Amino acid sequence: MAKRDEVPDIVIGRLPIYLRALARLAAGGWEITSSQKLGDLLGVSSPQIRKDFSHFGEFGKQGSGYRIAYLREQLTAILKVDREWEVALVGAGPLAEALIRENPFAGRGFRVVSVFDRRPERIGLRLGSLEILDAQRLPEVVRERGLKVAVVAVPADEAQEMVDTLVEAGVRAILSYAPITLSVPPGVRIQTVDPAALLQRMAYYL
């Protein structure tokens, strides 16, 4: 089994996709799958899937495939989502409202427990069951709850300041919806979701 820092990040990025496909198969009543079937579902070659899995050990036997329940258990443990991570949501605008309403993190290892905003008119209101807290309380709450994960949904000109505050308070994984490149120190992971940039990338092929 490879050491954690020796596994290519592109491989780690495919593991949640495999998990999603396994959940779909399980929901359809399947108990056993093969790398070929997974590949057909995802558009990934079966040799690539086997190579990805080989970084973490042997999950199946040649010719007999993978037990879906066992493989899901192993992948969730590798991704450390075999527990529920509490998440800080920074920004309480329309995007945050949609995230709380749709709750795309449910059942996937994450739960938003605190929402912050710096606009006086938003503080004290509720998003779902959560009260919107003053962003000035962010370091205090993050430290008290030991939060390690945050979602940043603020305008681009506020994002770096919020990220710096989160990092200083102890957050080590940040998902940002701000359309800007953000700087974080070593040991902190940040992922930016920029739908416009993705559309521009696809438009090249039109």
C-alpha positions as CSV (number, residue, x, y, z in Angstrom):
1,M,0.0,0.0,0.0
2,A,1.4,3.4,-1.0
3,K,1.9,6.1,1.6
4,R,-0.8,8.8,1.6
5,D,1.5,11.5,0.2
6,E,2.7,9.1,-2.6
7,V,-0.8,8.6,-4.2
8,P,-1.3,11.0,-7.1
9,D,-4.0,13.6,-6.4
10,I,-5.8,12.7,-9.7
11,V,-6.3,9.2,-8.2
12,I,-7.8,10.6,-5.0
13,G,-10.1,12.7,-7.2
14,R,-11.5,9.6,-8.8
15,L,-12.3,7.8,-5.6
16,P,-15.5,9.7,-4.8
17,I,-16.6,9.0,-8.4
18,Y,-16.1,5.3,-7.8
19,L,-18.0,5.6,-4.5
20,R,-20.9,7.3,-6.2
21,A,-21.1,4.5,-8.8
22,L,-20.9,1.8,-6.2
23,A,-23.8,3.4,-4.3
24,R,-25.8,3.4,-7.5
25,L,-25.0,-0.3,-8.1
26,A,-25.9,-1.1,-4.5
27,A,-29.2,0.7,-4.8
28,G,-30.0,-1.4,-7.9
29,G,-29.5,-4.6,-5.9
30,W,-26.0,-5.5,-7.1
31,E,-23.7,-7.2,-4.6
32,I,-20.7,-7.9,-6.8
33,T,-19.1,-5.8,-9.5
34,S,-16.1,-5.8,-11.8
35,S,-13.7,-3.1,-12.9
36,Q,-15.2,-3.5,-16.4
37,K,-18.7,-2.8,-15.1
38,L,-17.5,0.2,-13.1
39,G,-15.6,1.4,-16.1
40,D,-18.6,1.1,-18.4
41,L,-20.6,3.2,-15.9
42,L,-18.0,5.9,-15.6
43,G,-16.2,6.0,-18.9
44,V,-13.0,4.9,-17.3
45,S,-10.9,2.0,-18.5
46,S,-10.9,-1.1,-16.3
47,P,-7.1,-1.2,-16.2
48,Q,-7.1,2.4,-14.9
49,I,-9.6,1.4,-12.2
50,R,-7.5,-1.6,-11.1
51,K,-4.4,0.6,-11.1
52,D,-6.1,3.2,-9.0
53,F,-7.2,0.6,-6.5
54,S,-3.7,-1.0,-6.4
55,H,-2.3,2.1,-4.6
56,F,-4.3,1.0,-1.5
57,G,-4.1,-2.8,-1.6
58,E,-6.1,-5.7,-2.9
59,F,-9.9,-5.3,-2.8
60,G,-11.0,-8.2,-4.9
61,K,-9.8,-11.4,-6.5
62,Q,-9.1,-11.8,-10.2
63,G,-12.0,-13.4,-11.9
64,S,-14.4,-12.9,-9.1
65,G,-14.8,-9.1,-9.0
66,Y,-15.3,-6.8,-6.0
67,R,-17.8,-7.2,-3.2
68,I,-19.6,-3.8,-3.4
69,A,-20.3,-3.4,0.3
70,Y,-16.7,-4.2,1.2
71,L,-15.3,-1.9,-1.5
72,R,-17.5,1.0,-0.4
73,E,-16.4,0.5,3.2
74,Q,-12.7,0.5,2.2
75,L,-13.0,3.6,0.0
76,T,-14.9,5.6,2.6
77,A,-12.2,4.7,5.1
78,I,-9.4,5.8,2.7
79,L,-11.2,9.1,2.1
80,K,-11.8,9.5,5.8
81,V,-15.5,9.9,5.3
82,D,-16.4,6.9,7.4
83,R,-17.1,9.6,10.0
84,E,-19.1,12.8,9.8
85,W,-17.1,16.0,9.4
86,E,-18.6,19.2,10.8
87,V,-18.4,22.0,8.3
88,A,-18.3,25.8,8.7
89,L,-20.2,27.7,5.9
90,V,-18.9,31.2,5.4
91,G,-21.3,33.5,3.5
92,A,-25.1,33.4,3.9
93,G,-26.2,34.6,0.4
94,P,-28.3,32.8,-2.2
95,L,-25.6,30.2,-2.8
96,A,-25.4,29.3,0.9
97,E,-29.2,29.2,1.0
98,A,-29.2,26.7,-1.9
99,L,-26.5,24.6,-0.2
100,I,-28.5,24.4,3.0
101,R,-31.8,23.7,1.2
102,E,-30.4,21.0,-1.2
103,N,-27.8,19.7,1.3
104,P,-25.6,17.9,-1.2
105,F,-23.3,16.8,1.6
106,A,-25.9,14.6,3.3
107,G,-24.9,11.0,3.6
108,R,-21.4,11.7,2.2
109,G,-19.5,12.5,5.3
110,F,-20.2,16.2,5.9
111,R,-22.7,18.3,7.9
112,V,-22.9,22.1,8.0
113,V,-23.1,23.1,11.7
114,S,-22.3,26.8,11.6
115,V,-23.0,29.6,9.1
116,F,-21.3,33.0,9.2
117,D,-21.8,36.4,7.5
118,R,-20.5,39.9,8.0
119,R,-23.6,41.8,6.8
120,P,-25.5,43.2,9.8
121,E,-28.9,42.6,8.1
122,R,-28.1,38.9,7.8
123,I,-26.8,38.2,11.3
124,G,-29.3,36.6,13.5
125,L,-31.5,35.3,10.7
126,R,-31.8,31.5,10.0
127,L,-30.7,29.3,7.2
128,G,-32.6,26.1,7.7
129,S,-32.2,25.2,11.4
130,L,-29.0,27.3,11.7
131,E,-28.7,30.8,13.0
132,I,-26.4,33.1,10.9
133,L,-23.5,34.2,13.1
134,D,-21.4,37.3,12.9
135,A,-18.2,36.5,10.9
136,Q,-16.2,38.1,13.7
137,R,-17.1,35.0,15.8
138,L,-15.7,32.7,13.2
139,P,-12.3,32.0,14.9
140,E,-13.9,31.5,18.2
141,V,-16.5,29.0,16.9
142,V,-14.1,27.1,14.7
143,R,-11.7,26.6,17.6
144,E,-14.4,25.7,20.1
145,R,-15.9,23.0,17.8
146,G,-12.6,21.9,16.4
147,L,-13.8,22.4,12.9
148,K,-11.4,21.3,10.1
149,V,-13.5,21.7,7.1
150,A,-15.1,24.9,5.6
151,V,-17.1,26.0,2.6
152,V,-16.5,29.6,1.4
153,A,-19.4,31.3,-0.4
154,V,-18.5,34.9,-0.4
155,P,-17.6,37.5,-3.1
156,A,-14.1,37.3,-4.6
157,D,-12.9,40.4,-2.9
158,E,-13.7,38.9,0.6
159,A,-12.5,35.4,0.0
160,Q,-8.8,35.6,0.8
161,E,-9.5,37.3,4.1
162,M,-12.0,34.7,5.1
163,V,-9.7,31.9,4.0
164,D,-6.8,33.4,6.1
165,T,-9.1,33.6,9.1
166,L,-10.2,30.0,8.7
167,V,-6.6,28.7,8.3
168,E,-5.5,30.6,11.4
169,A,-8.3,29.1,13.4
170,G,-7.3,25.6,12.4
171,V,-9.3,24.7,9.3
172,R,-7.4,22.4,7.0
173,A,-9.8,21.7,4.1
174,I,-11.6,24.5,2.2
175,L,-14.1,24.3,-0.7
176,S,-14.4,27.8,-2.2
177,Y,-17.0,29.0,-4.6
178,A,-15.3,32.4,-5.0
179,P,-14.1,32.8,-8.6
180,I,-10.5,33.7,-7.6
181,T,-7.2,31.9,-7.0
182,L,-6.7,31.7,-3.2
183,S,-3.4,31.2,-1.3
184,V,-3.1,28.7,1.5
185,P,0.0,27.5,3.4
186,P,1.4,24.0,3.1
187,G,-0.7,21.4,4.9
188,V,-4.0,23.1,3.9
189,R,-6.1,21.8,0.9
190,I,-8.3,24.2,-1.0
191,Q,-10.5,23.4,-4.0
192,T,-12.3,26.0,-6.1
193,V,-15.6,25.5,-7.8
194,D,-16.0,28.0,-10.7
195,P,-18.9,27.0,-13.0
196,A,-18.2,29.9,-15.4
197,A,-14.6,28.7,-15.9
198,L,-15.9,25.2,-16.5
199,L,-18.3,26.4,-19.1
200,Q,-15.6,28.5,-20.8
201,R,-13.4,25.3,-20.9
202,M,-16.2,23.4,-22.6
203,A,-17.1,26.2,-25.0
204,Y,-13.6,25.7,-26.6
205,Y,-15.0,22.4,-28.0
206,L,-18.2,23.7,-29.4
